[in-house]
Amino acid sequence: MRFPPLWRISACAALLGLGQNGLLVALPVLVERFGLPLSQWAGLILLGSMLFLLGSPFWGRIADRHGARGVVIQALLGYVTSFALIGFALWTAAHGWLGDGALLALVAAARVLYGLTVSGMVPACQQWSLALHDGEERVKALAAISAGLSSGRLLGPLIAAASLSLSAHAPFVVMLLCGMLALLLLRGIPAPTPQLPSAASRAARLPRGTLDLLPCLAIALLLAMSASLMQLGLPGALQGRLDIDATRAGHLMGILLSLGALGSLTIQLGITRHRRLSGYALLALGALGLVAGYGVLTMAIGPASFGLGVMIASVGAALAVPGYTDAATRQRSPGASAGLLAMAHTLGYGAATLTVSLAAAAHLLPLSLAAACVLLLFVPMTRNHFRIMPATSQITPTHD
């Protein structure tokens, strides 16, 4: 393979965004053509996502102890098997060979498999990238993984929409093929040799114990919560302030989120090419960007101001994620830390969903601004994290 190892690992991480957003785009067609209502499809998606709470920390620790390569491979195999099972279930149901109950059971099994295996993808990819690019290249490596996730989120809806014109189960076949291609991309990437830190090293890297990681976890949770509240609050705000119907609001929201994803990807690619800012600077600028972006959205009155707010907030998130991930992975084993951050993200999405059930739709954008303001308060608490030098990993070449 001529592609650099870091970008091949990033391509594996892209599958997570590709699958999640692609499945969301396919939902209206799945509801229309199959017997399961939207509430059941939403529950099935939530089932797989909530299992990340258990899977991400577990696979992060496994990656630290036994290497990231095996964790990424099992995640890809789980990804391929999950989408193959969903595609098979939809194909048989379309031919009348599967009832609603059996379809529900098969899709539920696929989502459980997805949650328990694919939850290790991002922590292991982050751990692997840090093992290959330590020292001053840490932020570059983490930004590359974030760029992969952004690419997947950007391409997922486009690929799903295009393949849906062929059949309802075509997107799942595409996801399966992408997973198989990612398995081929892993060939020849150097594999990190896991090293258990000595007692002295652990003491040096954990000056106040594992509770010292809480500011990073709080930032991760609040960022995920604020971003989710923004996405959930945008449709109502667009309809109310622009006086448009739900269909036009949905189309405009798709354009806004695509622009935001494109802005995030541009920033992340820029970080990987030109490493000029420290991790703390990225985190501080990202937090300010989130506050500014949500502030613009809270006061937006036209399409241009909505677009500006989404773009600023998306760029802020793109800057902040590599920053607090760098801080967290300096404090303890990178795989375990990345797994805990992924768990915090999932909790943030869950907190946003709970907030939606308790607050009026008109209050969601102001609440996203409030969450970003609280996030900003945690940023100074991470300053000491960046003064700790991360441990250097040993790399052994592979011969496959």
For each residue, the residues with C-beta under 8 A, 3 or more apart:
1: 8 185 187 188
2:
3: 7 8 11 185
4: 7 8
5: 8 9 132 188 189 190
6: 9 10 129 132 133 141 144 272
7: 3 4 10 11 144
8: 1 3 4 5 11 12 185 186 189
9: 5 6 12 13 72 125 128 129 132 144 145 148 189
10: 6 7 13 14 125 129 144 145 147 148 151
11: 3 7 8 14 15 148 182 185
12: 8 9 15 72 75 76 121 125 148 182 185 186
13: 9 10 16 17 121 122 125 145 148 149 152
14: 10 11 17 18 148 149 151 152 155
15: 11 12 18 19 76 79 121 152 175 178 179 182
16: 13 19 20 118 121 122 149 152
17: 13 14 20 21 148 149 150 151 152 153 154 155 156
18: 14 15 21 22 152 153 155 156 159 175 178
19: 15 16 22 23 79 83 114 118 152 156 175
20: 16 17 23 24 152 153 156
21: 17 18 24 25 152 153 156 157 160
22: 18 19 25 26 156 157 159 160 171 174 175
23: 19 20 26 27 45 160 171
24: 20 21 27 45 157
25: 21 22 156 157 160 161 164 171
26: 22 23 29 30 160 164 168 171
27: 23 24 30 31 38 41 42
28: 31 32
29: 26 32 33 164 168
30: 26 27 33 34 36 41 90 168
31: 27 28 34 36 37 38 41
32: 28 29
33: 29 30 94 168
34: 30 31 90 93 94 100 103 168
35: 93 100 103
36: 30 31 40 41 100 103 104 107
37: 31 40 41
38: 27 31 41 42
39: 42 43
40: 36 37 43 44 104
41: 27 30 31 36 37 38 44 45
42: 27 38 39 45 46
43: 39 40 46 47
44: 40 41 47 48 104 107 108 111
45: 23 24 41 42 48 49 111
46: 42 43 49 50
47: 43 44 50 51 108 111 112 115
48: 44 45 51 52 111 112 114 115
49: 45 46 52 115 346 349
50: 46 47 53 115 346 350
51: 47 48 54 55 112 114 115 116 119
52: 48 49 55 56 115 119 342 343 346
53: 50 56 343 346 347
54: 51 57 58 116 119
55: 51 52 58 59 115 116 117 118 119 120
56: 52 53 59 60 119 120 122 123 338 339 340 342 343 346
57: 54 60 61 336 339 340 342 343
58: 54 55 61 62 119 120 339
59: 55 56 62 63 71 75 119 120 123 124 335 339
60: 56 57 63 64 120 123 124 127 333 335 336 337 338 339 340 342
61: 57 58 64 65 333 335 336 339
62: 58 59 65 66 70 71 120 335
63: 59 60 66 67 68 71 120 123 124 127 128 335
64: 60 61 127 194 333 334 335 336
65: 61 62 194 196
66: 62 63 70 71 194
67: 63 70 71 191 192 193 194
68: 63 71 72 124 125 127 128 131 191 192 335
69: 72 73 128 186 189 191 192 398
70: 62 66 67 73 74
71: 59 62 63 66 67 68 74 75 120 123 124 335
72: 9 12 68 69 75 76 120 121 124 125 128 186
73: 69 70 76 77 183 186
74: 70 71 77 78 117 120
75: 12 59 71 72 78 79 117 118 119 120 121 124
76: 12 15 72 73 79 80 121 179 182 183 186
77: 73 74 80 81 117 183
78: 74 75 81 82 113 114 116 117 118
79: 15 19 75 76 82 83 114 117 118 121 175 179
80: 76 77 83 84 176 179 180 183
81: 77 78 84 85 110 113
82: 78 79 85 86 110 111 113 114 117 118
83: 19 79 80 86 87 110 172 173 175 176 179
84: 80 81 87 88 172 176
85: 81 82 88 89 106 107 109 110 113
86: 82 83 89 90 106 107 110 169 172
87: 83 84 90 91 169 172 173 176
88: 84 85 91 92 106
89: 85 86 92 93 98 102 103 106 107 110
90: 30 34 86 87 93 94 103 168 169 172
91: 87 88 94 95 169
92: 88 89 95 97 98
93: 34 35 89 90 96 97 98 99 103
94: 33 34 90 91 167 168 169
95: 91 92
96: 93
97: 92 93
98: 89 92 93 102 103 106
99: 93 102 103
100: 34 35 36 103 104
101: 104 105
102: 89 98 99 105 106
103: 34 35 36 89 90 93 98 99 100 106 107
104: 36 40 44 100 101 107 108
105: 101 102 108 109
106: 85 86 88 89 98 102 103 109 110
107: 36 44 85 86 89 103 104 110 111
108: 44 47 104 105 111 112
109: 85 105 106 112 113
110: 81 82 83 85 86 89 106 107 113 114
111: 44 45 47 48 82 107 108 114 115
112: 47 48 51 108 109 115 116
113: 78 81 82 85 109 110 116 117
114: 19 48 51 78 79 82 110 111 117 118
115: 47 48 49 50 51 52 55 111 112 118 119
116: 51 54 55 78 112 113 119
117: 55 74 75 77 78 79 82 113 114 120
118: 16 19 55 75 78 79 82 114 115 121
119: 51 52 54 55 56 58 59 75 115 116 342
120: 55 56 58 59 60 62 63 71 72 74 75 117 123 124 339
121: 12 13 15 16 72 75 76 79 118 124 125
122: 13 16 56 125 126 145 149 338 342
123: 56 59 60 63 71 120 126 127 335 336 338 339 341 342
124: 59 60 63 68 71 72 75 120 121 127 128 335 338
125: 9 10 12 13 68 72 121 122 128 129 145 148
126: 122 123 129 130 141 142 145 325 329 334 335 338
127: 60 63 64 68 123 124 130 131 192 334 335 338
128: 9 63 68 69 72 124 125 131 132 189 192
129: 6 9 10 125 126 132 133 141 142 144 145
130: 126 127 133 134 138 141 142 329 334 390 393
131: 68 127 128 134 192 334 393 395
132: 5 6 9 128 129 141 190 192 395
133: 6 129 130 137 138 140 141
134: 130 131 137 138 390 391 392 393
135: 138 390 392
136: 275
137: 133 134 140 141 275
138: 130 133 134 135 141 142 279 326 329 390
139: 142 143 271 275 277 278 279 282 322 323 326
140: 133 137 143 144 271 272 275
141: 6 126 129 130 132 133 137 138 144 145
142: 126 129 130 138 139 145 146 321 322 325 326 329
143: 139 140 146 147 268 269 271 272 322
144: 6 7 9 10 129 140 141 147 148 268 272
145: 9 10 13 122 125 126 129 141 142 148 149
146: 142 143 149 150 264 268 318 321 322
147: 10 143 144 150 151 265 268 269 272
148: 9 10 11 12 13 14 17 125 144 145 151 152
149: 13 14 16 17 122 145 146 152 153
150: 17 146 147 153 154 261 264 265 268 318
151: 10 14 17 147 148 154 155 265
152: 13 14 15 16 17 18 19 20 21 148 149 155 156
153: 17 18 20 21 149 150 156 261
154: 17 150 151 157 158 258 261 262 265
155: 14 17 18 151 152 158 159
156: 17 18 19 20 21 22 25 152 153 159 160
157: 21 22 24 25 154 160 161 254 258
158: 154 155 161 162
159: 18 22 155 156 162 163 171 174
160: 21 22 23 25 26 156 157 163 164 171 174
161: 25 157 158 164 165
162: 158 159 165
163: 159 160 166 167 170 171 173 174
164: 25 26 29 160 161 167 168 170 171
165: 161 162
166: 163 170
167: 94 163 164 170
168: 26 29 30 33 34 90 94 164
169: 86 87 90 91 94 172 173
170: 163 164 166 167 173 174
171: 22 23 25 26 159 160 163 164 174 175
172: 83 84 86 87 90 169 175 176
173: 83 87 163 169 170 176 177
174: 22 159 160 163 170 171 177 178
175: 15 18 19 22 79 83 171 172 178 179
176: 80 83 84 87 172 173 179 180
177: 173 174 180 181
178: 15 18 174 175 181 182
179: 15 76 79 80 83 175 176 182 183
180: 80 176 177 183 184
181: 177 178 184 185
182: 11 12 15 76 178 179 185 186
183: 73 76 77 80 179 180 186
184: 180 181 187
185: 1 3 8 11 12 181 182
186: 8 12 69 72 73 76 182 183 189
187: 1 184 400
188: 1 5 398 400
189: 5 8 9 69 128 186 398
190: 5 132 395 396 397 398
191: 67 68 69 395 396 397 398
192: 67 68 69 127 128 131 132 393 394 395 396
193: 67 393 394 395 396
194: 64 65 66 67
195: 391 393 394
196: 65
197: 201 202 205 333 391
198: 201 202
199: 202 203
200: 203 204
201: 197 198 204 205 391
202: 197 198 199 205 206
203: 199 200 206 207
204: 200 201 207 388
205: 197 201 202 330 331 332 388 390 391
206: 202 203 209 210 212 331 332
207: 203 204 212 384 388
208: 211 212
209: 206 212
210: 206 213 332
211: 208 214
212: 206 207 208 209 215 331 385
213: 210 216 217 328 331 332 337 340
214: 211 217 218
215: 212 218 219 378 381 382 385
216: 213 219 220 324 325 327 328 331 337 341 382 385
217: 213 214 220 221 328 340 341 344
218: 214 215 221 222 344 375 378
219: 215 216 222 223 283 287 320 324 375 378 379 382
220: 216 217 223 224 324 341 344 345 348
221: 217 218 224 225 344 345 347 348 351
222: 218 219 225 226 348 371 372 374 375 378
223: 219 220 226 227 290 317 320 321 345 348 372 375
224: 220 221 227 228 344 345 346 347 348 349 352
225: 221 222 228 229 348 349 351 352 355 368 371
226: 222 223 229 230 290 294 348 352 368 369 371 372 375
227: 223 224 230 231 313 317 368
228: 224 225 231 232 348 349 352 353
229: 225 226 232 233 352 355 356 364 365 367 368 371
230: 226 227 233 234 294 297 310 313 364 365 368
231: 227 228 234 257
232: 228 229 235 352 356 364
233: 229 230 236 237 361 363 364 365 367 368
234: 230 231 237 238 253 256 297 306 310 365
235: 232 238 239 246 249 250 253
236: 233 239 240 361 362 364
237: 233 234 240 241 297 300 306 362 364 365
238: 234 235 241 242 244 249 252 253 306
239: 235 236 242 243 244 245 246 249
240: 236 237 243 362
241: 237 238 300 301
242: 238 239 249 252 302 303
243: 239 240
244: 238 239 248 249 252
245: 239 248 249
246: 235 239 249 250
247: 250 251
248: 244 245 251 252
249: 235 238 239 242 244 245 246 252 253
250: 235 246 247 253 254
251: 247 248 254 255
252: 238 242 244 248 249 255 256 303 306
253: 234 235 238 249 250 256 257
254: 157 250 251 257 258
255: 251 252 258 259
256: 234 252 253 259 260 306 307 310
257: 231 253 254 260 261 310
258: 154 157 254 255 261 262
259: 255 256 262 263 307 310 311 314
260: 256 257 263 264 310 311 313 314
261: 150 153 154 257 258 264 265 314
262: 154 258 259 265 266
263: 259 260 266 267 311 314 315 318
264: 146 150 260 261 267 268 314 315 317 318
265: 147 150 151 154 261 262 268 269 318
266: 262 263 269 270
267: 263 264 270 271 315 318 319
268: 143 144 146 147 150 264 265 271 272 318 322
269: 143 147 265 266 272 273
270: 266 267 273 274
271: 139 140 143 267 268 274 275 277 282 319 322
272: 6 140 143 144 147 268 269 275
273: 269 270
274: 270 271
275: 136 137 139 140 271 272
276:
277: 139 271 281 282 285
278: 139 281 282 386
279: 138 139 282 283 322 323 326 327 386
280: 283 284 323 327 382 383 386
281: 277 278 284 285 323
282: 139 271 277 278 279 285 286 319 320 322 323 326
283: 219 279 280 286 287 319 320 323 324 327 379 382
284: 280 281 287 288 323 379
285: 277 281 282 288 289 316 319 320
286: 282 283 289 290 316 317 318 319 320 321 323
287: 219 283 284 290 291 316 320 372 375 376 379
288: 284 285 291 292 316 376
289: 285 286 292 293 312 313 315 316 317 319 320
290: 223 226 286 287 293 294 313 316 317 320 372 375 376
291: 287 288 294 295 316 369 372 373 376
292: 288 289 295 296 312 313 316
293: 289 290 296 297 309 310 311 312 313 314 315 316
294: 226 230 290 291 297 298 309 313 365 368 369 372
295: 291 292 298 299 309 369
296: 292 293 299 300 305 308 309 312
297: 230 234 237 293 294 300 305 306 309 310 313 365 368 369
298: 294 295 365 366 369
299: 295 296 305
300: 237 241 296 297 305 306 308 309
301: 241 305
302: 242 305 306
303: 242 252 306 307
304: 307 308
305: 296 297 299 300 301 302 308 309
306: 234 237 238 252 256 297 300 302 303 309 310
307: 256 259 303 304 310 311
308: 296 300 304 305 311 312
309: 293 294 295 296 297 300 305 306 312 313
310: 230 234 256 257 259 260 293 297 306 307 313 314
311: 259 260 263 293 307 308 314 315
312: 289 292 293 296 308 309 315 316
313: 227 230 260 289 290 292 293 294 297 309 310 316 317
314: 259 260 261 263 264 293 310 311 317 318
315: 263 264 267 289 293 311 312 318 319
316: 285 286 287 288 289 290 291 292 293 312 313 319 320
317: 223 227 264 286 289 290 313 314 320 321
318: 146 150 263 264 265 267 268 286 314 315 321
319: 267 271 282 283 285 286 289 315 316 322 323
320: 219 223 282 283 285 286 287 289 290 316 317 323 324
321: 142 146 223 286 317 318 324 325
322: 139 142 143 146 268 271 279 282 319 325 326
323: 139 279 280 281 282 283 284 286 319 320 326 327
324: 216 219 220 283 320 321 327 328 341 382
325: 126 142 216 321 322 328 329 337 338 341
326: 138 139 142 279 282 322 323 329 330 386
327: 216 279 280 283 323 324 330 331 382 385 386
328: 213 216 217 324 325 331 332 337 338 340 341 385
329: 126 130 138 142 325 326 332 334 337 338 390
330: 205 326 327 385 386 388 389 390
331: 205 206 212 213 216 327 328 337 385 388
332: 205 206 210 213 328 329 336 337
333: 60 61 64 197 336 337
334: 64 126 127 130 131 329 337 338 390
335: 59 60 61 62 63 64 68 71 123 124 126 127 338 339
336: 57 60 61 64 123 332 333 339 340
337: 60 213 216 325 328 329 331 332 333 334 340 341
338: 56 60 122 123 124 126 127 325 328 329 334 335 341 342
339: 56 57 58 59 60 61 120 123 335 336 342 343
340: 56 57 60 213 217 328 336 337 343 344
341: 123 216 217 220 324 325 328 337 338 344 345
342: 52 56 57 60 119 122 123 338 339 345 346
343: 52 53 56 57 339 340 346 347
344: 217 218 220 221 224 340 341 347 348
345: 220 221 223 224 341 342 348 349
346: 49 50 52 53 56 224 342 343 349 350
347: 53 221 224 343 344 350 351
348: 220 221 222 223 224 225 226 228 344 345 351 352
349: 49 224 225 228 345 346 352 353
350: 50 346 347 353 354
351: 221 225 347 348 354 355
352: 224 225 226 228 229 232 348 349 355 356
353: 228 349 350 356 357
354: 350 351 357 358
355: 225 229 351 352 358 359 364 367
356: 229 232 352 353 359 361 364
357: 353 354
358: 354 355
359: 355 356 363 364 367
360: 363
361: 233 236 356 364
362: 236 237 240
363: 233 359 360 366 367
364: 229 230 232 233 236 237 355 356 359 361 367 368
365: 229 230 233 234 237 294 297 298 368 369
366: 298 363 369 370
367: 229 233 355 359 363 364 370 371
368: 225 226 227 229 230 233 294 297 364 365 371 372
369: 226 291 294 295 297 298 365 366 372 373
370: 366 367 373 374
371: 222 225 226 229 367 368 374 375
372: 222 223 226 287 290 291 294 368 369 375 376
373: 291 369 370 376 377
374: 222 370 371 377 378
375: 218 219 222 223 226 287 290 371 372 378 379
376: 287 288 290 291 372 373 379
377: 373 374 380
378: 215 218 219 222 374 375 381 382
379: 219 283 284 287 375 376 382
380: 377 383
381: 215 378
382: 215 216 219 280 283 324 327 378 379 385 386
383: 280 380 386 387
384: 207 387 388
385: 212 215 216 327 328 330 331 382 388
386: 278 279 280 326 327 330 382 383
387: 383 384
388: 204 205 207 330 331 384 385
389: 330
390: 130 134 135 138 205 329 330 334
391: 134 195 197 201 205
392: 134 135
393: 130 131 134 192 193 195
394: 192 193 195
395: 131 132 190 191 192 193
396: 190 191 192 193
397: 190 191
398: 69 188 189 190 191
399:
400: 187 188
